Amino acid sequence: MPATAGPRLLLKRMHDIMVERISPQLRLDKIVQLIASNMVAEVCSIYLAKPGGWLELFATEGLNKAAVHKTRLKMGEGIVGDVALNGRPLNLSDAPAHPSFSYRPETGEDPYQSMLGVPILRGPRAVGVVAVQNRTHRHYGEEEVEALQTIAMVLAEMVVSGSLVDLGEIDAGPKRDRPWRGQGVPFCEGIAMGRAVLHEPRVKVEKLIADDVVVERQRLDAAIAELRDSLDAMLASEDTVITGETRDVLEAYRMFAHDRGWLTKLREAVASGLTAEAAVERVQNDTRARMARLIDPLIKERLHDLDDLANRLLRHLTGKADTSAHEALPADTLLFARTMGPAELLDYDRTKLRGLVLEEGSPTSHVAIVARALDIPVVGRIENVLEQVEAGDWVIADGDTAEIHIRPAHDVREAYRHKLALRAQRQAAFAAMRTQPSITKDGERVRLLMNAGLLADLPHLEETGAEGIGLFRTELHFMISSTMPRLKNLVDLYTAVLDGAAGKPVVFRTLDLGGDKVLPYARPLPEENPAMGWRAIRMTLDRPALLRYQIRALLKAATGRDIDLMFPMVAEVAEFRAARALVDRELERIAQMKADPPRKVRVGTMLEVPALAFQLPALLSSVDFISVGSNDLMQFFFASDRGNPRLGGRYDLLSPPMLNFLKGIVDASRARGVPVTLCGEMAGRPLEAMALIGLGFRSLSMAPASIGPVKQMLLALNTGKLASSMSDLYDRSEHSLREQLKQLAINERVPV
């Protein structure tokens, strides 16, 4: 059969059969006759997957018709089973001699020697096999293999659409009309119910068979050129920050986009008679089937990259947006993504966003932190969840238990409605205690502050009873702007924050950019390890004009009022003093201009780099306050990338070395009379907060939703007894003291 005209003619004739008003079985019978005739084969057979791991003969031309719906093979059994299990063709000139050959006398296949079997792929798995056979010992040519693979791709779409068989008869892969439950890791507490939205929407290929192959080739080449240009622009533009892992992924995309083998396969698929979109899907299905058999995690990661690249190419072909952020969203959106950055999350309308589900990530990743700031439940590390969900599916995401229910049954939905009602009652109980002072049973006052980063966070001060804002993340406003914010805009923002706080203290952290926190208008800087690279105070000290620009806006907004400023990721006292000198220069500028200054300026530092703790005497004589950032501190302390899912649960904040380290900081600070706050995620979990109070912390800053549970815990706490009980734990050698602390809480009836 000619390599170009043959498949196209065959696909056209298949299309004609599909529009005939005949029974599904007769349609299958006509298709196998057509394939056999066009491929000059004496036999053509179609086997389809049945529930239970079986492959059943559904139609044949050349074998015994009585064997149809009677001959069955287990997945992996026989040549047909081998093709289906491994998801790749077998081209055999002497099929009976192959080790996988399984003789079925009822088929009458004794005379046939050669065989070409091709999987009917749907995604990474086979839903069937199409095979041709001949009496002679022949080896089918590459063009014939390519033609049969093209036919198999079209058959796959026909099968799963129900055009050829009743879907109830076969196993067509994940049943996306059935309930599915997944278990992951809790990133942010809360329960969300609503409709699934895919962060990177899939493109559904509607048209498979090309009307004009030349036009389809032109469309494919144009889309490939656009894809390459877009990747080159992202990597080369001076107006984009792309660093670390994000850059590595884009570099991989660019490499694949220029891969000759991939491009050749795409063009061959178009030449066989498929539309450009169908060609992309066919080549990607073949690639996934081959790579899915491999166990190397690096290769599986590359498969993700290839999937993403294929989806990008499909979006170029169809003109679809790269993400759903600017699409019309349901009012109860549950967002699904493999992974995403904090800026991407902020692109979504937060009034419609109810929850976030990630295949990867960790609870201390920046996107999880931003989600907590937005009070959005997040469940992460749900393996293969994107394979199970369709846009528009009804979903329940339980951030407390880390369960995901996709298309839940009625009783599950009712159970969660009751759970939401109980949660609302619990929230009402927390709200009732919001005006109650946060004082322990033995009279110790503990300040409970909240973290914020957007103006929309300000109402939480009143709702939760927080005593102020212990951490205002100023970089979020820079990240959601398409251009550098003007000075007046910053002054207006910081003024509105101070006004909204209504006299309660606000601690503004200067820009903490770099790593996975990128700006759409800053110069790129590729780094091997961005989390430990040019970021935060290192960046702003090297760009002092930027830091002074922000300090100027903060001081102007605080005219006649108190303001607290702190610097992120300070590693040595010299860095803090250099940054504080810029504050002093701006105060001198205000005096020279005879403008009104703030009433009082307090300047402090984050302590999140362990090296700084070894300069505590010098540091404590220089700062007005310290804020311990436990998230970054933990990753530097344990040399553990907080965004790495393999390390997400490996180290515990409640381990003896971490608790000893924190105790040294709080003891030294209290001895010098320097206020110390802990503002990491550790502060917002009742058990961890209990441990911090036992260490001596009397000021904690957390996500607004955590204030109620933490206050409930501390109201039941006797700090003297707790500190005494914890004193025996610091020298232990266990991986974690979590269980011992839980037992202390149980013994004292402290709700954690």
N, C-alpha and C positions, 0 to 999 in steps of 0.2 A: 504494500500500500504506500503511495507517495507520502513523503513526510509532511507536506503542507496541505494539499487538497483533500487527502483521505480523511483525516480527523474532522475537518470542517464540514465535509459532505455528510459524514456520519452523524455529527452533532445536529446538523439541519434535519436529517431524517428522524433522529431521535425526538427532536422538537415536534415534528409532524405527528409522531406516534402519541406524544404526550397530550396533544389537543384532541385526539380521537375520543369519542364517547364509548369507551369499551371498559370491561372489567379490569381491575388491577392485575389479575393473573394473566389475562390475555395480553395486557400491555407488556408485562415482563416477558412473556413468551415471544412477542414480536421483537423486543429489544435484543434478546439473545440471538434470535435469527439474524437480525440486522448486523450485530457485531461479528458473528461468525462469517457472514457473507463478505463484509467489508475487510476483514482481516485474513481472508482466505484460510479460515480455520475449519476443521471438521467438527469441532466441539466448542461451544461457549456455554459456560455455566455461571450462575450467580448464587452464591451462598450468603445468607444474612445471619447476623448474630441474634440468638434467642436468649431470653433470661436464663440464668444458671450457667453461663459460660459455654453454650453450645453454638455451633454453626450448622445451619440447616440449608439443604439444597432447595431453593425457591423456584428456580427455572433453569431449563437446559435445552440446548439444541445439539443433538448428536449423541447424548447419553440416553439411557432408558427412561422414558417419561414417567414410568411407574415409580421411579426412585424419588421423584419430586415430593417434598414435604415428608419423606420417610428417611432419607439418608441424613445422618447427623454425625458431626465430628466435634470432639471437645476442643476448646481453644488451645492451640498448640499441637493438636493431633493431626497427623497427615500433612501433606504439602499445603493444603488449604489452611489448616490450623496454624501451621508455621508462619505463613504469610500474614495471617490476621494477628497473631500474637506479637510478632516482631515489627509489624507495620512497614514491611518493605517487600518489593517484588522478588519473586524467584523465577529465573529463566533457565529451564532445564531441557537439554536435548534428549536425556534418558531419565525421565521422571521415575520409573519403577526402581531405578538403581539408587535413588536418593535416600539417605537414612531416615528421613521423615515420612517416606511413602507409606500410606496405609490403604490396603486393598479393600474395596467395597464391591463385592460381586454383584449386588443388585443394580449397580449403575451401568454395567456392561462396558466398562472402560478398558477391558483387556487389550484391544488392538492398538491403543494410543500410547505413543512413546514420548513425544515432546510435550512440554507444558509451560505456559507462562501464566503465573498467578499474580494479581495486583490487588493490594488492599483497597477497600472502599473506606476512605478515612473521613472521620468527622472530628476535627480538632486533632489531638494526639493519638486517638484510638481508632481502631477499625470497627466499623459497623457491618462489615461484610467483606467478601472477596469476589472478584470477577476473574474467571480463568478461561483460557483458550487452550485447545489441545489438537495435535495432529498425529497421524500414524507414523510419519517419517521422523527420523532423528534429526530435527532441525533446531537451530538456535535462533531465536527471534531477534531481529535487528533492533538497534537503539530507537529507530523511528517507530517501530511497532510497540516497543515498551512505552515510549512517550505517549503514543496515541492511546494505548489502553489505560494509562494513568489519567489522561485527560477525561476519558470516558468514565473512569471510576469516580473522579471528582464530581462530575455532573450527576452520576448515579447517587452519590452520597447526599447531595442536596435534594434529589427526588425522594430518596428514602426517608430522610428526617422530616421532610415537609408532608409526608403521608400521601404523596402522589402515586407511589408504586405499591405500597402495602399498608395494611392497617397498623398504625404505630403500636397498638396494643399487643401485636404478635411478636414484636422484635425488641431487642435491647439496643436502643439508639444512643446510648451514653447517658450522661447525667440527665435525669428527668427534671427539667426546670419547671414542671408544673406540680412537683411534689414537695412536701416539707423537707427542709434540710437544717441540721443543727451543727454548729461549729464551736470548738473550744479554743480560746486563745489566752491572752495575757491582759489583765486590766491596766489600761493606761490612764483612764480618768473615770471616776465614779459617776453613776447616774444611769438612768434607763431612758432609752429613746425608742419610739415606735413611729414608723412612717414608711415612706416609699424610697426605694433604692435609686440612687443616681450615681453613675460611674464617672469618676473624676476624668478619666480618659475614655470617652464614649467609644463603644465599638461601632464599626461601620458594617451594616448588614448588606451583603452583596445580593442585590435583587436580580440582576440580569447576568446570566452565565455565558450565553452563546452570543458571539459577536455577529453584528450585521456586516461590518466591514473591517477586516483584519488590519488593513493599512492604517485606518483611522485609529484603531485600538493601539497599534504600535506607536503611533505618534503621541497619543494621550499618555501612554506609559512612559515614553522617553521624556516628555515634558514634565511629568510628575516627578520622575527621578531627578531631573535637573533642578526642579524647585526644592526637593528634599535636600539635595546636596548643598544648594545655595543657603538654605535656612540653617543647616548645621554649621556650615562654614561661617555664616554671619554670627551665630551664637558664640562660636568659639573665638572669633577674631575681633568682634566689635569692641571698641574701647568704651562703650557705654553699658557694658554688662559685666557683672561679677560672676564668674563661674569658676569654682575652685574645687579641689579635692575630689570626692567620689562623684559628684555631679559632672565634673569635667571628664573624669575617666569614662563614665557612661557615654557621654556625648562623643568622645574620641572613638569609643567602640562603635557607636552608631555610624560615624563618618567612615570608619574602616569598612564596615559591612556595606555601606551605601556605594562604595567604590569597588566592591568585590566582584571580579569578573564572572566567577562561577554563579553567584546569586543572580546577577543581571542576565547572564546567558539563559538560565533556567526560566526566568520571567519572560524573556522574549520568545523562547521556544514554546512556552505555554500559550502565549498570545498567538503565535504562528499556528498552533494546533486548532484555533477557532474559538478560544475563550475571550471574553472581555478582559480589559486590563485589570479590573477589580478581581474577577474570578481567577486570573492568572496569579495575582499576588496571594490570594487565599489558598490556591492549590499548592504553590511552591512552599508556603509556610506550613501547611498541613503535612507535606512530605518531610520537611525539615524537623518539625516537632515530633513526628512519629519516629524518625531515626534517632534524634537526640534524647527522647524520653526514655529510651532503653538504657542510657548510660547513667552511671551512678556518681560520676565525678561532679562535686558541687560547683566547681568553676564552670564546667560545661553547661550545667543546668542554669547557672546564672547567665551565661551567654544566650541560652534559649530565651530567657526573659527579655534580654536585649533585642534579640531578633524579632520576638513578638511585638515589642514596642515599636521597633523600626517598621515592621510590616503595617502596623496600625497607623503610624505616621504617614506612610506612603499611601494608604487607603484614604486618609483624610485629605491628602493633597489631590488625589484623584477625584474625590467627591466634593471638595470645597468645604468640608466640615471643620469646625473649630477644634483646636488641640485639647481643650478642656471644656468642662460643662459650666465653668464659673459664670459665664455671661449668657448662658441659655436660660430659657424660662424654667424655673425650678418649682417643684411641688412645694406647697406650704409646709410640709413635714418631711424635709429632705434628710435622708441618711446617706452620707457620702461614702463611696467605696473607692479605695486606691491601693495600688501596690505599695507605694510610699509617696510622700510629698513633703515639701518644705513649708515653713511657717508662712512665708509670703503668699504661697499658693492658696493656703487655707483662708487667709485674710481676703482673698479675691471674692469669696462667696458671700452672699447676702446672709448675714448672721441671724436675721429675723426669720429665715426659713430653714436654717441649718439646725437639725435636731441631734445628730450624732455622726461619728466618724468611725469607719472600719478599715483597718490597714492589714495587708498581708505581712508586712515587715515592721521594722522600727523597734523602739524601746520606750518604756515609760518616762525616761528622762530626756528623750529627744526634744528638740525645740518645737516641733509641730505639736507634740503632746502637751508641752508647757503652755503654748499659745491656746490650745483647745481648752485646757483647764482654766485659763484666764477668761475664756469666753463661756465657761461653764457648759461645755459640750461633752457628753459621755464619749469615751473612746475605748475601743477594743482593738488590740493589735495582735500580730503574729498569728493570724487565722490562715493556716496553710490552704492554698488553692481556693480561697473564697471567691476569687474573681471568675473561677471556672463554674461556680455554682449559681451565681446571681445574675439576674437580668434586670435591666433598667425598668423601673416601675414595680418591681416585686415588693410585696408587703414584707417588712423586716422589723424584727425586734433586736436591739443591741443592749445587752445588760453589762454595763461597765463595772458593776459590783462583782459579778461572778465570771465575767469575761466570756459569756455565752452569746452566740449569734443564732437567731432563729430566722431562716428565710422561708417565706411562704408558710408561716406557722399554722397549725391546725386550730380550729375554733377554740378548743379547750385551753390551748397554750395562750392564745390571745386573751381569753377571759382571765386566766391566772395572772397574766401580767397587768391587766387592768386593775385587778385587786391589789397587786404589788405596788402599782403606781399610786393607788389610793392610800395604802399604808405609808408609802414614802411621803406623800403629801401631808399626812398626819404628823409624821416625824419632823418634816420641815416646819410645820406649824408649831410644834413643840420647841424647835430651835428658835423660831421667830419670837416665841413668847419669852424666851430668856435673853433676847438680844440687849435689853436695857440693864440686865443684871450684871453687876461688876464681876470681872473674871478674877475671883479670889478663891484660893484653895481652902480646904477645910481648916487648915492650921494658919490661915491668915496671910498667906503669901500672894501678892498681887502679880499677875502675869499679863503683860500687854499683848493683846491679840490684834495684829495688824493685817491688812490685806495687800496682795499683789495686784497691780493694775498695769495698763499700758495703753488704754484707749479711753476716750471721753465716756463711751458707753458703759464703762466699768464704774463710774462714780456713784450711780444710784445704789450700788451694793453696799456702800458705807452705811447708809441708813438702814437698808434691809437686814444687814447682818449684825449691826452693832459694833463693827470694827472700830478701833480707837484711832485709826489713821491708815495711811498707805505706807507700808514699810519698804516697798519697792515699786517705783513707777518706771517701767521699761520704755525709755524714750525712743529706742530704735524702731518700735513698731510703727510709729507715725512716718518715719523715713522709709520704711519698707513698703508701705501701702501707697506711697506717693509715686506718681510716674516721673516726677522731676524733683530736684532738690527743693525742699520746702524753703520758702522765703522767710526772712527774719521776722517780718510782721506776723506771718502765719504761725511761727513757733511761739512768739510772744503771746498771741491770742490763745493758742492751745494751752500753754502753761498757766496763763491767767485763768482760763476756764477751769483747769484742774484745781488750782488753789481756791477759786471761788466755790467749786463744787465740794471741796473738802470742808468748807465752812469752819475754818479755824483748826481743824484736826491736822496733825503733822503729815507732811508728804515728803518722802525721801526720793529724790529724782536721781536715777542712775544715768550717767552720761552714756553716750553711744557705745553699745556692745555689739559691734558688727564683725563680720568675718565668719569663718566656718560655714555653717549651713544658713547663716543669716545674711542674705545678699540683697543688694540694691539694684534696681533696674537701670541705674544711671551712673554707676561707678566703674572705674577702670578695673579690668580683670587682673587677677594675680594667681596663676596656677601654683598650687602648693602640694607637697607630698603628704603633709599631715596638717590640714587647716585648723583642726581643733587646738593644736599646739603651735599655731603659726602666727601670722601677722593679723591680729585681730584685737578688738576692744581697745584698751589703753595704749597698746603698742602702735596701733594704727593712728589713733588720734594724737599721740605725742609726736609721731612722724609727720602728721598733718596738723600742726598746732592751730592753723587758721580755722579748720573745721571745729576743733574743740572750743576755741575762743568764741566762735560764731554761736555755738550752742550755749555756752556759759553766759554770753551776753544776753541771749533771749531769756534764759532762766532768771538772771538777776533783774532784768527789766520787769519781768512778770511779777517778781516778788517785791516790787517797790513798796516800802512801808510795812512789809510783812517778814516773818521768819521763813527761811528756806534751808533745806538740807540737801546737799549734793554729795554724791559718792562716785568713785571711779571703779570700773570693772577690771578684773584680771590683773591686778597689780601684783608683781612678782618680787619687788624689792622696794625698800623705803625710798630710794632715790627716785623711782618712778612716781611715787605718790607726791613727793616734794616738787618734782617738775610740773606735775599736773596742778598742784595747789598754787604754784607760782603764777599759773595762767589765770586762776581765779583772782589772785591778788592784783594782777595787772588790769583785769577788767574792773575791779573795784576802784583802782586808782583812776581809771578812765572816767568812771562815773563821777568821782570827786572833781576831776579836772573840768568836766563839763557842767559842774554845779547842778547835777541832776539828783533826784532823790534816790538814795540807796535802799536796799532791803534793811529791815530793822535789825535782823541778825542772820548771819550766814554760818552754818555749821558744815564742815567738810569732813567726809569720812571715806572709807574704802571698803570694797568687797574683799573678803579674805577667802579666796578660792584656789589660790596657788600655794601648795604646801610650803614652798621656800619662804614665803612671807612670815609664816609662824615662827621661823627660826630667827627673826629680827624683831620679836615682839617688844622688847624694852624700847628700842628706837622707834618703832612704829607707834606705840601707845603714847609716846611723848609728842607725837606729831599730829595725831588725828583727833577729831572731836567725837567720833564714834566708829564702830566696826560693824559690818554686816557679813556674816558667814554665808557664803553661797554653797550649800551642800551638794548641788548637782555637779558643777564643775569640779569642786573639791574632791568628790568621790572618784571621778574619772581620772584625775591626776594622781590622787592618793594611791589608787589601785592599778594605775597604768591600764585602764580599761575604758575603751571607747564607748561612751554612753549610747551612741547610735547603732552599735553593733548588736544585732539580735542574738548572736551566740553568747554574748557576754552580759545580756540584759539582766539575768538573774543570778549571775555567778558570784557577785560580791554583795555583802549586806551592810547597810549603814549601821545596823545594830551589832556590828562585830567588835570584839575587844579593841583592836587597834584604832578603829575610827572613833569609838567612844572615848578612849584615852586621849586621842589627839584633840577632840573637841573639848574635853574637860580641861586640858592644859590651856586652851585659848580662853575659855570662860573664866577660869580661876585667875589668870594673869590680868585680864581686863577688869574684873571686879576689884582686884587688889589695887589697881591704879585708878579706879573710879571712872573708867571709860565705858560708856554704854555699849553693849554688844547685843545684836539681834541675829537670829538665824532666819534666812528668807528662802531657803531651798524647798523643794518638794517634801523633804523630810518633816518640815514643820506642820504640814497639813494632814498628817496621818496620826490619829489619836495615840497609837502605841508608841510611835517614834517621838511624838510631841511629849508624851509622858516621860520617855527616857531623857529628852532634852531638859525638861524641868528638873528631873533628878540630877542631871549634871550641873545645874545652876543657872541655866538660861531663864531669863524673866521677860523676854521679849521675842515674840515669834511672828513671822509674816508668812501668809499663805494665800491660796486661792480662796475667793469669797465663800464658795460652797463648803469649805473645810472648817470655817469658823464655828459653826453650830456644833458639830461633833467634837471638836477639840475643847470648846468651852464646857460642854456636858461632861467630858472626861475630867477636866481640871477642877470643876466644882466638887467632884467626889474624891479629890486627891489630898493626901496628907504628905506634903513634900518632905517633912523631916523623916518620916518612916521610910519614904521612898529612897531618899538619899542614903540613909543608913543601910537599907537592903541592897542597894546597888554597889555600895563600897566593896562588897565581897566578890563582885563580878569582874572587875577590871583586869585582874591577873589571870583570868581563865584563858584557855587555849582553843576553845571551840571556834568553829567557823562563824557562828552567830550566837548572840545572846537573846534572840527573839523569843524562844520558848520560855526561857527563865523569866523574861519581862512579862510575857503573857500570864504566867503563873502568879507573879506578883500582883498583877491587875486583878486576877480572879480572886486571890486571897483577900484583897482589900475592897472588892466589889466596885472596881473602877471600870466604867464602860469604855472599852477600846475596840 
